[in-house]
Amino acid sequence: MYNYVVTAHKPSTVHGAVTGSFTSPDVTNLILHKLTRVEIFVLAPEGLKSFIDFPVYGRIANLKIYRPMGRKTDLLFISTEAYKFFVLSFDMTSQNLVTEATGDLSERVGTPVDNGQICVIDPACRLIALHIYHGNLKVIPMEMPPSSNPKKRVVIKGHNQAIREPGQFKDTFNIRLSELQIQAMTFLYQTTQPTLLMMHEDVHGVRQIKTYTVNIKDEELVESPLQIEDAGGNILAIAAVPKGGILVITDLKITFYDRDFRPNEILHSEPTPVKIIAPIDPDGSRYLLGDDKGELRLLVIPDVGPMKIEILGKTSLPHCIVYLDNGFAFVGSHFHDSMLIKLRHEPNEQGSYFDVVERFTNLAPIADFCVVDLERQGQGQIVTCSGGYQDGTLRIIRNGVGITDQATLEMRGIRGVWSLRPYFDAGFDDTIVISFASETRVLTMTDSDELQEVEEFYNFNLNYMTLYAANILGNMLIQITEESIRLINCMDQSMASEWFPSVFESKITVASVNPTQVIVALGGGYLVYFEIRGAELVQVNQTKLEHEIACLDINPIDPLTPYKSSVVAVGLWTEISVVILNLPELRLLTKESLGGEAMPRSVLFATFDNIHYLLAALGDGQLFNFIFDPVKGTISEKKKLLLGTQPVTLTTFMSNGTSNVFAASDRPTVIYSSNKKLLYSNVNAKEVTYMCPFNSASFPNALVITHEEGLTIGTIDDISKLHIRTIPLNEMARRICYQEASSTFGILTIRAYINEQKQCYFRILDDHTFDILDTFGMELYEVVQSLTTVKFDDSSDSPEFYAVGTAFALPNEDDCRKGRILIFLVEKSETTQKPKLRLISSLEVMGAVYSLAPLNNYLVASINSKVTVFKLSALDDGPALVPICSKHGFSLVYCLVTRGDFVIVGDLMRSISLLLYKPLEGKLEEIAKDWNMNWMSAVEALDDDEYIGADTSYNLFTVRRNSDSTLDDVRSRLDEEGVFHLGDMVNRFRHGSLAMNLPETDPIATPLLLYCTVSGAIGVIATVNEKKHEILKELQRSMRHMVKGVGGLKHKRWRSFSNERRIVEARKFLDGDLIESFLDLSRKQMEQISEDTGYSVEDLFKTAEELTRVH
């Protein structure tokens, strides 16, 4: 089996953040690292604007920013967990990243650090120090650069050498350290020699502080007299203060030691777990402090007098805090949404001294998830257990954009719809014009804010089908029918002007209008152009084209002339092409053949991220997009994709101040832009024929969408590929599953603040409102571990139960020696008729119940190192779980799933084993196993014979059983089939898909599994057949050469299976993220890929575009 792995939602946890002027000397950047990605923002007066984001072919260990003397902008130093490092700058002319330096910090002998790699940079840019191996300090000396002009860097290969370049890095060297458990390091400011401040933990677990000067010439550390052995509490954080001195924070007090080592102390009112120190001022006079409870504090260090500290309010649990500028600060979180805040002098209504300006959705860490199709639309939704501690949430995630219906009218046969305002500058729409084959109907808002159909409307001709209706500059309305163009005065409803096409002996077929211009097409290929001059409709020009005209557009895209267009786009019949003519001359500027047999149905000029596009949609669901040059009137960068199978109509609309395009068809789609890339998000609605915006007092920011049955007024979600809804829990959700019989979700939760006693619960929630319906509390020290639904009888009326597995984590015991399996039935309360939990059975077992799964009317459980099958028996004192059989011999069964009578076991240290339950014999038998030593985190079945696993080294692998073999030793072996390095920890696989389940005769890939990770990523695993695998493998190979890894990191090495014992090149897995980036290439680059692979650009583009539909 060949597998296609692609990310549906990128990692969202924030592991680190820095600020500086990286992209330009006069901007403030926020730079985030999200495990395997870097995101760069620009601070604007209204908040943060995304500037660029890029993947890193490695797990980022450190991200630091610095500026050597002579540089106008900052440099970015990034190191990975695989001991690679690189330095980036940004070229303002080409708007590209530049790799300034690369290197390898690995050693042949050395023990990796336990607490994470630490990197610090001397403020004077004399050296970079890294603690990546126990007892070792890696030093990269720097020299002052001779110029600020970046030039090509040279990599010097060889052991113990990184980069040697005049004016930059010199040879690295190692210094032995006597301190093993180093918790934090920083360099001091204003020192003649680089001085390192170090917090370490001694053999007794007591944290101490030492300082050393780094003698670069002699390659040694010289111990400084500044040492702190008793800081007055447990040391939590240290920082160097730019104006000189150090800041030491313990759980009991904060101490500032000035450069003469004189202490200035302030006591906490209660023990406070401050972990994060973020400077506000360049001299370090004020700091933001973040703690493990989410409280944000302001610390003031005056030059004279005592320090002051003040609580500012509550944020997400912070992982990092960065002060930006002008009162803006960023709080990066691993356990909840990150946030941009703005400090204020006075408290707001909530009592906080800051306002939350923007939240950045974060799903991390995802402990578990389930896939459901509650709407029965053939499209899955994910419900995740996200976050931790008091920031725990459920997240409901679905693909595409949702429309919330607010009103629906039944009226069949709609041929068009437009909204009108009472006058041109009015803030709200109040009228909907609806066109039919032989009439026009009008709905207007009444004084009671209700829509009402009217018999007459101004001077509109309601006896004909309307082709276009709009507001015109100068408080005019326009209605275009096949018979005439009517210009109507809004104020007195009088007919200002009317034009008839009688001179052409033809009728009007299509039209396009903007606030000052009108253009219509007539039969025979005639094109007539008008301008609105005061209250007059003035015919300016006309021409005759070679073919019949199918569609038109004169949407203005020049921001300097927002009410007027200098060009018109025309879609033509017969030759199936689009032409662009200038206005007012109607002179041909460019022509582009679209090919095929379906005629153009809609053309549209649109602007996204200051890039101008021409969109052309055909009658068979195809959409073409071109880059449009308004100066030359030319188009380029032709791209084609398939939106559906029916005609597509394009309309612009605004959402959150941004222009988007709605493509109405049998698969309605919203077209939008992110980071100057066009994205397509399906709308969660059935076939849509037409759409128009309708921003009224009763329906603000609404859309009118028409369909076969009539029209619907609704509001649209925020535009994004995935729509995410948050359900706050204020506790951590550990496990989740869905029970269709009771229409409830079951969740296991842990209520605990950091370093406090846990309390665990089993709760059931309504599957639509997510209200908590009932709760069962666990015993003291009982920790919830596993959850499933199970039936113990295959009869249609047999009840479905929830099964909960627990473990007792007793104080002073390292291993869990007992746990429980609890069986619950959901019943309706006799008094309230609401679902309630009833405990049916409770069984104490000897160990932790790590995993539960249904097994053909039985329940199978992993209990420490064994797997046991249970049945529910009716005893005299009620139903009880009874063990039938067990299988021993595992190290620790961390996870298991079932498929038919098979049990697929994920052993913590011994990879995957396959068990077969024989119900007639009441026996559980091991029939095959993988002999590799893989430390498992998740497992799932791909089919009856092939299984997928994820390990703690961030790899994916598949194994296959040899069921057809006649040899016993071959049949008892699970052979490794495919291997792939994902770079993230998978906590769970689930069968299902986020994509709409549409019938296709020959899909390029079939979505099979979803997975969720610790970093908050959601991924899709789809299967491809061998023929298509070979095509995609060639495309992936060529893309590796075209799309170079940032910092010189190699994609081939990044995706190779890697653990402590072996490195194996990826096989039978394809990297969908790389393959789909083909869509981001320029036409020239696509042509180079085409030449290299032997496949046409059109075929490759179609292939990559179709693959995006699996997620």
Secondary structure by P-SEA (a helix, b strand, c coil): cbbbbbbcccccccccccccccccccbbbbbbbcccbbbbbbbccccccccbbbbbcccccbbbbbccccccbbbbbbbccccccbbbbbccccccccccccccccccccccccccbbbbbcccccbbbbcccccbbbbbbbcccccccccbbbbbbcccccccccccccbbbbbbbccccccccccccccccbbbbbbbcccccbbbbbbbbbcccccbbbbcccccccccccccbbbbbccbbbbbbcccbbbbbccccccccccccccccccbbbbccccccbbbbbccccbbbbbbbccccbbbbbbccccccccbbbbbcccbbbbbbcccccbbbbbbcccccccccccccbbbbbccccccccccccccccbbbbbbbccccccbbbbbbbccbbbbbcbbbbbccccbbbbbccccccccccbbbbbcccbbbbbbbccccbbbbbcccccccccbbbccccccccbbbbbbcccbbbbbbcccccccccccccccccccccccccccbbbbbcccbbbbbbbbccccccccccccccccccccccccccccccccccbbbbbbccccbbbbbccccccccccccccccccccbbbbbbcccbbbbbbbcccbbbbbbbcccccccccbbbbbbccccbbbbbbbbcccbbbbbbbccbbbbbbccccbbbbbbbccccccbbbbbbcccccbbbbbbcccbbbbbbbcccccbbbbbbbccbbbcbbbbbccccbbbbbbbbbcccbbbbbbbbbbccccccccbbbbbcccccccccccccccccccbbbbbbbbbbbbccccccccccbbbbbbbbcccccccbbbbbccccccccccccccccccbbbbbcccbbbbbbbbbccccbbbbbccccccccccccccccccbbbbbbccccbbbbbbbccccbbbbcccccccccccccccccccbbbbbccccccbbbbbccccccccccccccccbbbbccccccbbbbbbccccccccccccccccccccccbbbbbbbbbcaaaaaaaaaaaaaaaaaccccccccccccccccccccccccccccccccccccccccaaaaaaaaaaacccaaaaaaaaaaaaacc
